[in-house]
Amino acid sequence: VQLQASGGGLVQAGGSLRLSCVVFGTAFMGSNVGWYRQAPGKQRELVASMSSTGIANYADTVKGRFTISRDHAKNTVYLQMNSLNHEDTAKYYCNAGWYFGDYWGNGTLVTVSS
């Protein structure tokens, strides 16, 4: 199983980005998925998650600005990020878990300029 994240980049404060994470090697259905981020000098933190039944949860710092979604036909989970601010600058990682294991994608860097 491999997860491939993409969509990061440099954006001005107030702008938007959409991250994508494609799952290879297994069916996407049945997994719990999440997006995490790690800023320099800080611990990795959960940003958003979605259960296999579609229930989403968000960190308080991103509620109302970020939206997690999943497309089973494309084996992909997305993170739509709006109203970005400097504190959102971090490397973002996707995660997917099934009964048989938990997997991480490569990180994708998001840099928000003031």
For each residue, the residues with C-beta under 8 A, 3 or more apart:
1: 23 24 25 26 96 101 103
2: 23 24 25 103 105
3: 21 22 23 24 94 95 96 103 104 105 106
4: 21 22 24 105 106
5: 8 19 20 21 92 93 94 105 106 107 108
6: 19 20 21 22 108
7: 17 18 19 20 108
8: 5 17 19 91 92 108 109 110 111
9: 17 109 110 111
10: 111 113
11: 15 16 17 84 110 111 112 113
12: 15 112 113
13: 84 85 86 112 113 114
14: 83 84 85
15: 11 12 84 112
16: 11 80 81 82 83 84
17: 7 8 9 11 81 84 110
18: 7 78 79 80 81
19: 5 6 7 8 35 78 79 81 92 94 108 110
20: 5 6 7 76 77 78
21: 3 4 5 6 33 35 76 77 78 79 94 96 105
22: 3 4 6 74 75 76
23: 1 2 3 26 28 31 75 76 77 96
24: 1 2 3 4 75
25: 1 2
26: 1 23 98
27: 30 75
28: 23 31 70 72 75 76 77 96
29: 52 72
30: 27 52 98 99
31: 23 28 52 96 97 98
32: 49 50 51 52 96 97
33: 21 49 50 68 70 77 94 95 96 97
34: 46 47 48 49 50 68 94 95 96
35: 19 21 46 47 48 49 68 77 79 92 93 94 95
36: 44 45 46 47 92 93 94 95
37: 44 45 47 88 90 91 92 93 110
38: 42 43 44 45 90 91 93 107
39: 42 89 90 91
40:
41:
42: 38 39 45 90
43: 38
44: 36 37 38 93
45: 36 37 38 42 59
46: 34 35 36 49 59
47: 34 35 36 37 58 59 62 66 79 92
48: 34 35 56 57 58 59 62 66 67 68 79
49: 32 33 34 35 46 56 57 68
50: 32 33 34 54 55 56 57 68 69 70 77
51: 32 54 55 56
52: 29 30 31 32
53:
54: 50 51 70
55: 50 51
56: 48 49 50 51 67 68
57: 48 49 50
58: 47 48 62 63 66 68
59: 45 46 47 48 62 63
60: 63
61: 87
62: 47 48 58 59 65 66 81 88
63: 58 59 60 66
64:
65: 62 81 82 83 84
66: 47 48 58 62 63 79 80 81 82
67: 48 56 78 79 80 82
68: 33 34 35 48 49 50 56 58 77 78 79 80
69: 50 77 78 80
70: 28 33 50 54 76 77 78
71: 74 75 76 77 78
72: 28 29 75
73:
74: 22 71
75: 22 23 24 27 28 71 72
76: 20 21 22 23 28 70 71
77: 20 21 23 28 33 35 50 68 69 70 71 94 96
78: 18 19 20 21 67 68 69 70 71
79: 18 19 21 35 47 48 66 67 68 92 94
80: 16 18 66 67 68 69
81: 16 17 18 19 62 65 66 84 88 110
82: 16 65 66 67
83: 14 16 65
84: 11 13 14 15 16 17 65 81 88 110 112
85: 13 14 88 112
86: 13 89 112 113 114
87: 61 112
88: 37 62 81 84 85 110 112
89: 39 86 110 111 112
90: 37 38 39 42 109 110
91: 8 37 38 39 107 108 109 110
92: 5 8 19 35 36 37 47 79 107 108 109 110
93: 5 35 36 37 38 44 104 105 106 107 108
94: 3 5 19 21 33 34 35 36 77 79 104 105
95: 3 33 34 35 36 102 103 104 105
96: 1 3 21 23 28 31 32 33 34 77 102 103
97: 31 32 33 101 102 103
98: 26 30 31 101 102
99: 30
100:
101: 1 97 98
102: 95 96 97 98
103: 1 2 3 95 96 97
104: 3 93 94 95
105: 2 3 4 5 21 93 94 95
106: 3 4 5 93
107: 5 38 91 92 93
108: 5 6 7 8 19 91 92 93
109: 8 9 90 91 92
110: 8 9 11 17 19 37 81 84 88 89 90 91 92
111: 8 9 10 11 89
112: 11 12 13 15 84 85 86 87 88 89
113: 10 11 12 13 86
114: 13 86
